């Protein structure tokens, strides 16, 4: 259980420091006068805080504002190169790595082959080896954390993968196992879609939205919900498993053990399931490979079975997104994932169905949009797992943050 710190001078000092630091991060660069106004601090208090942060090296002061007369004010800016973060995305056939600055901008990235058949211990050793390789030309003392994005049900507080069907893992203490390789470096683990949502929250469509949902479509189906700028995790960290809500009672068998899950109808799984059933109805179809890219290519070439599969998948996804809107009443729904490479084949159908929701009937529109971020956002989101924690006000005992 998290224990709150006592409300003493040390806590107040930390709150003030992080208030100033996070304002500077948000603005990029800002004058002392502007900081004092926005934080409602006296100049002597602010000077003490800024001098402290400058000695730490986390802020820099140098460039001056333009002036129409009088003394020009110096700008204070965040030092994004104060340290660095390594992020990892675990996929079925590869591991992705990135080294980022403290704005989650990628400095370098790489990928290595991987097999989901590897034992967890082998996977951890491989991750640790390549994290070290990413840092080999840098001072490891400046590595401020490792963030890992992974498929499955994750207890982010304990850093445990409760279950990952893709990897065949159950109750794997990923954070603790990686700590054996990096005992002095914080490690954070979360599921893929939550990492991407952090990227949306701080770098993408979510920058201007306090309440939104992120839906990933492709080989599988994912959901992450943001409420008041915080990801909603639920009791076990599994909130957002809307791919395992039932849309067709008694329908296709899902890898989770249930039947009729939405993921079996609104992702690549549907192409395989329904495609096998449709072969007799479409004897002239040349579609035999039911991967998303192959079905999309065939649909564009005029293959009738591929066209039907893509259309129905979009229809099911539209109903799924309508249910998200009716359940959470978000300002917007952001669609992400590898399936977006073929958005022209199904996005209209999604919008047509999802826009006809409970709230639209009451005159409230929910924006349905696609991400403006690129594929590296998964890795940027994993880096933000670390960065987000580093800049939290440390209100709990034993909380690992940047200045404590």
C-alpha positions in Angstrom: 0.0 0.0 0.0 1.3 3.5 -0.9 1.9 5.6 2.2 1.5 9.4 1.9 4.3 11.6 3.1 3.8 13.8 6.1 2.7 17.4 5.3 6.0 19.1 6.4 8.4 21.6 4.9 10.2 19.0 2.9 7.0 18.0 1.1 6.1 21.7 0.5 9.5 22.3 -0.9 9.2 19.3 -3.3 5.7 20.4 -4.4 7.0 23.9 -5.2 10.0 22.6 -7.1 8.0 20.2 -9.2 5.4 22.9 -9.9 8.0 25.1 -11.3 9.9 22.4 -13.2 6.8 21.0 -14.9 5.7 24.5 -15.9 9.1 25.0 -17.6 8.8 21.5 -19.3 5.3 22.4 -20.6 6.3 25.8 -22.0 9.7 24.7 -23.3 11.2 28.1 -22.3 9.8 30.9 -20.2 10.9 34.0 -18.3 11.2 34.2 -14.5 8.5 36.8 -14.3 6.1 34.6 -16.2 6.8 31.7 -13.9 6.3 33.9 -10.8 2.9 35.0 -12.1 1.7 31.5 -13.1 2.9 29.9 -9.9 2.0 32.8 -7.6 5.4 32.8 -6.0 7.4 35.7 -4.7 10.6 36.4 -6.7 12.8 35.5 -3.8 11.2 32.1 -3.4 11.3 31.5 -7.1 15.0 32.5 -7.3 15.8 29.9 -4.6 13.9 27.2 -6.5 15.4 28.1 -9.9 19.0 28.3 -8.5 18.5 24.9 -7.0 17.2 23.4 -10.3 20.0 25.1 -12.2 22.6 23.6 -9.9 21.1 20.2 -10.5 21.5 20.8 -14.2 17.8 20.1 -15.0 17.1 23.6 -16.2 19.3 26.0 -18.3 19.2 29.8 -18.5 20.7 31.8 -21.4 18.8 33.1 -24.4 17.1 36.5 -24.0 13.7 37.7 -25.0 13.3 40.2 -27.8 12.7 43.7 -26.4 11.1 46.9 -27.6 12.9 48.9 -25.0 14.2 48.3 -21.5 16.1 45.4 -20.1 15.6 42.0 -21.9 14.6 39.1 -19.7 16.5 35.8 -19.8 14.6 32.7 -20.7 14.7 29.6 -18.5 14.4 26.3 -20.4 14.2 22.6 -19.6 17.3 20.6 -20.2 15.9 17.6 -22.1 19.4 16.1 -22.2 19.8 16.0 -18.4 19.5 12.2 -18.8 18.1 9.6 -21.1 15.6 6.7 -21.1 15.6 3.3 -22.9 12.3 2.0 -24.0 11.4 -1.5 -25.2 8.5 -3.0 -27.1 8.1 -6.8 -27.0 6.5 -8.2 -30.1 5.8 -11.7 -31.3 8.8 -11.8 -33.7 11.0 -8.9 -32.7 12.1 -6.7 -29.9 12.1 -2.9 -30.5 14.5 -0.6 -28.6 14.8 3.2 -28.4 16.9 5.6 -26.6 15.1 8.9 -25.9 15.7 12.3 -24.2 13.5 13.5 -21.5 11.0 14.9 -24.0 10.6 11.3 -25.3 12.2 12.4 -28.6 14.0 9.3 -30.1 17.7 9.7 -30.3 18.4 6.3 -31.8 16.4 3.1 -32.2 16.9 -0.5 -33.3 15.2 -3.9 -33.5 16.3 -7.5 -33.1 14.7 -10.8 -34.0 12.8 -12.5 -31.3 10.7 -15.7 -30.9 7.7 -15.8 -28.6 8.7 -19.3 -27.8 11.6 -18.1 -25.8 11.4 -18.7 -22.0 10.9 -15.5 -20.0 14.4 -15.8 -18.5 15.9 -15.8 -22.0 13.8 -12.9 -23.1 14.9 -10.8 -20.0 18.5 -11.6 -20.7 18.1 -10.5 -24.3 16.4 -7.3 -23.3 19.0 -6.5 -20.7 21.9 -7.2 -23.1 20.4 -4.9 -25.7 19.5 -2.1 -23.2 23.2 -2.1 -22.3 24.2 -2.1 -25.9 22.0 1.0 -26.5 23.9 2.7 -23.7 27.4 1.6 -24.5 28.6 5.0 -25.7 26.9 6.9 -22.9 27.3 7.3 -19.1 25.1 4.7 -17.5 24.7 7.1 -14.5 22.5 9.2 -16.8 20.2 6.3 -17.6 17.1 7.4 -15.6 14.9 4.4 -16.3 13.7 1.6 -18.6 10.1 1.4 -19.9 8.7 -1.8 -21.4 5.5 -2.1 -23.5 4.2 -5.6 -23.8 1.0 -7.4 -24.9 -1.3 -8.9 -22.2 -2.7 -8.2 -18.7 -0.1 -6.3 -16.7 0.0 -5.2 -13.1 1.9 -2.0 -13.6 2.4 -1.3 -9.9 4.2 -4.6 -9.4 5.7 -4.7 -12.9 4.2 -8.2 -13.4 2.9 -9.7 -16.6 -0.2 -11.6 -15.2 -0.9 -13.2 -18.6 0.3 -12.7 -22.1 -1.4 -15.0 -24.6 0.9 -13.9 -27.4 4.0 -14.9 -25.3 2.5 -17.7 -23.4 3.6 -16.0 -20.1 1.8 -16.2 -16.8 2.7 -14.3 -13.6 6.1 -13.2 -14.8 7.8 -10.6 -12.5 9.3 -8.8 -15.4 10.3 -5.7 -13.5 12.0 -7.6 -10.7 13.8 -9.9 -13.2 15.2 -6.9 -15.1 16.2 -5.2 -11.8 18.7 -8.1 -11.4 20.5 -6.6 -14.4 20.0 -3.0 -13.4 19.7 -2.8 -9.6 19.9 1.0 -9.4 17.7 1.9 -12.3 13.9 2.1 -12.2 12.0 -0.2 -14.5 8.3 0.3 -15.5 6.1 -2.1 -17.4 2.7 -1.6 -19.0 0.6 -3.0 -21.8 1.2 -1.8 -25.3 -2.0 0.3 -25.8 -1.5 2.2 -22.5 2.0 3.1 -23.6 0.6 4.4 -27.0 -2.0 6.3 -25.1 0.7 8.1 -23.0 2.2 9.2 -26.3 -1.2 10.5 -27.5 -1.7 12.2 -24.1 1.6 14.2 -24.2 2.6 14.3 -27.9 -0.5 13.7 -30.0 -4.3 14.1 -30.2 -4.7 14.0 -26.4 -2.7 17.1 -25.7 -5.9 19.1 -26.0 -8.3 16.5 -24.6 -8.8 15.5 -20.9 -11.1 12.6 -21.7 -10.6 10.3 -24.6 -10.2 6.7 -25.7 -7.5 5.1 -27.8 -8.5 2.1 -29.9 -5.8 0.0 -31.7 -6.8 -2.2 -34.6 -4.8 -4.7 -36.5 -3.6 -8.2 -35.6 -5.7 -7.7 -32.4 -7.8 -5.1 -30.7 -6.9 -2.8 -27.8 -8.5 0.0 -25.8 -7.1 2.5 -23.3 -9.4 5.1 -21.6 -8.2 8.5 -20.3 -10.3 10.2 -17.6 -9.3 13.6 -16.4 -5.9 13.1 -18.1 -5.2 9.9 -16.3 -5.3 6.4 -17.8 -8.0 4.3 -16.1 -6.5 1.0 -15.0 -9.2 -0.8 -13.1 -8.7 -3.1 -10.1 -6.1 -5.5 -11.7 -4.7 -3.1 -14.4 -6.9 -4.7 -17.0 -9.3 -2.0 -17.8 -9.8 -1.6 -21.5 -10.1 -5.3 -22.5 -13.1 -4.4 -24.7 -11.8 -6.8 -27.3 -13.1 -9.5 -24.9 -16.6 -8.1 -24.6 -19.2 -10.4 -26.1 -20.6 -9.3 -29.5 -21.8 -12.7 -30.8 -23.0 -15.1 -28.1 -21.7 -18.6 -28.9 -19.5 -17.2 -31.7 -16.0 -17.8 -32.7 -13.7 -19.3 -30.0 -11.3 -16.7 -28.6 -7.8 -17.3 -27.4 -9.0 -16.0 -23.9 -11.2 -19.0 -23.6 -14.5 -17.3 -24.2 -16.7 -17.4 -27.4 -17.9 -14.5 -29.4 -15.4 -11.9 -28.3 -15.3 -8.6 -30.3 -11.6 -9.2 -31.1 -12.6 -12.2 -33.1 -14.8 -10.0 -35.3 -13.1 -6.6 -35.3 -9.5 -7.4 -36.1 -7.4 -9.7 -38.3 -8.8 -12.7 -36.4 -12.1 -12.1 -38.3 -10.4 -12.5 -41.7 -9.2 -15.9 -40.7 -12.3 -17.1 -39.0 -14.9 -15.9 -41.6 -12.5 -16.3 -44.5 -12.4 -20.0 -44.2 -16.2 -20.1 -44.1 -16.6 -18.0 -47.2 -14.3 -19.9 -49.5 -17.2 -22.0 -51.0 -19.3 -18.9 -51.6 -16.4 -17.2 -53.4 -14.8 -19.9 -55.5 -13.0 -17.4 -57.8 -11.4 -15.6 -54.9 -7.6 -16.0 -54.8 -7.4 -15.0 -51.2 -5.6 -17.6 -49.1 -3.5 -15.5 -46.8 -5.7 -13.8 -44.2 -3.1 -11.4 -42.8 -4.4 -7.8 -42.7 -2.1 -6.5 -45.4 -3.0 -9.4 -47.8 -6.7 -9.0 -47.3 -6.4 -5.2 -47.9 -4.3 -5.7 -51.0 -6.9 -8.2 -52.4 -9.8 -5.9 -51.6 -8.1 -3.1 -53.5 -7.6 -5.4 -56.4 -11.4 -6.1 -56.5 -11.5 -9.5 -54.8 -15.1 -9.8 -53.6 -14.4 -12.0 -50.6 -11.7 -9.7 -49.4 -14.0 -6.7 -49.9 -16.8 -8.4 -47.8 -14.3 -9.3 -45.1 -12.9 -5.8 -44.8 -16.4 -4.2 -44.8 -17.8 -6.5 -42.1 -14.7 -6.1 -39.9 -15.2 -2.3 -40.1 -18.9 -2.8 -39.3 -18.1 -4.8 -36.1 -15.5 -2.3 -35.1 -17.9 0.5 -35.6 -20.4 -1.1 -33.2 -17.5 -1.7 -30.7 -16.6 2.0 -30.8 -20.2 3.0 -30.5 -20.3 1.0 -27.2 -17.1 2.7 -26.0 -18.7 6.1 -26.6 -22.0 5.1 -24.9 -20.0 3.7 -21.9 -17.4 6.4 -21.3 -18.7 9.5 -23.1 -15.2 10.6 -24.3 -14.5 13.8 -26.1 -12.9 11.9 -28.8 -11.9 8.3 -29.9 -8.4 8.0 -31.5 -7.9 5.0 -33.7 -4.3 3.7 -33.9 -2.4 0.5 -34.9 -1.1 -1.2 -38.0 -4.6 -1.6 -39.5 -4.6 2.2 -40.1 -2.3 1.6 -43.1 -5.6 0.5 -44.8 -8.0 3.0 -43.2 -9.5 3.9 -46.6 -11.1 0.4 -46.7 -13.0 0.6 -43.4 -12.9 4.0 -41.7 -16.0 5.3 -43.4 -18.0 2.3 -42.1 -16.7 2.9 -38.6 -17.7 6.5 -38.6 -21.1 5.8 -40.1 -22.0 3.4 -37.3 -20.1 4.8 -34.3 -21.4 8.4 -34.9 -24.9 7.2 -34.4 -24.6 6.8 -30.6 -26.7 7.8 -27.5 -25.0 11.2 -27.2 -25.4 12.1 -30.8 -29.1 11.6 -30.3 -28.9 14.3 -27.6 -27.0 16.7 -29.8 -23.5 15.9 -28.5 -20.9 14.9 -31.1 -18.0 12.7 -30.3 -14.9 13.2 -32.5 -13.7 10.0 -34.1 -10.2 10.5 -35.5 -7.0 8.7 -36.4 -3.6 9.2 -34.7 -1.3 11.8 -36.1 1.7 10.0 -34.6 4.0 7.5 -36.4 4.9 3.9 -35.5 7.7 5.0 -33.1 5.0 6.3 -30.8 4.8 2.8 -29.1 8.4 3.3 -28.0 7.9 6.9 -27.1 5.0 5.9 -24.9 7.1 3.2 -23.2 9.7 6.0 -22.5 7.0 8.2 -21.1 6.2 5.4 -18.6 9.5 6.4 -17.0 9.4 10.2 -17.8 5.9 10.5 -16.4 6.9 9.0 -13.1 10.2 11.0 -12.9 8.2 14.3 -12.9 5.4 13.3 -10.6 5.2 15.3 -7.3 6.6 12.8 -4.8 3.7 12.7 -2.4 4.3 9.1 -1.4 7.0 7.5 0.7 9.7 5.7 -1.2 8.5 7.1 -4.5 11.1 7.3 -7.2 11.2 10.7 -8.9 13.8 12.8 -10.6 14.7 15.1 -7.7 14.2 12.7 -4.8 
